[in-house]
Amino acid sequence: MPLVEHGLLVELVDIAESDALFEQYGLSIPVLRRCDTGGELGWPFDAEQVVAFLR
């Protein structure tokens, strides 16, 4: 993950351990969620979209 190598902090959440999270995200994983804004970016996405999402 190139962005992590440049200092991006990430948290991995395993949705398999929560029925509610599996129901919410099961068809769109992986999902990126910003802790500061709550914004989400669901799959499919590419590196350019991730960079734009993080700005």
N, C-alpha and C positions, 0 to 999 in steps of 0.2 A: 504494500500500500504506500505509494509514493508520498501521499499527503501526510501520513503518519510519520514518515521519515523526516519530514520538514517541520515537525512539532505539533501537528494536529492531535488533540486529545480525543480518544474514542472510548466508548464503553460498549462491550458486547453484551447483548441481552438475548438469552436463549428462550425463544417463545414457546418451546416444547414443554416448559415447566409451568406454564400458565394457560389455562383454558381461555381466559379472556383475551390475552395477547395473541394466542393462536387464532382465535376467531377474528380478531381485528386485523391481523397482518398476514395470515396464512397464505394468501394468494399474491401478495405484493412484496415478499421478502427477496432480497434484503431491503430494508428501509433505513434511511438516515434521518435522524431527528436531532434538531438543534436544541440544546439545553437552554440557550438564552432566549429563544423566541418561540420554541415549541413547533416550529415549522418542520415539515416532513417532506422527504424526497423518496418516492417508492420506485422500485425496479420497473422497467428498465431505465438505466441512466448510464452516461459515460463520464469520463474524467472532466470534460469541459462543463458538463451540467453540475457536477459536484463542486467544482471551483466557483461557479456562479451562485450556487446555493449557499456556499459558505461566506460569500461577500456580504 
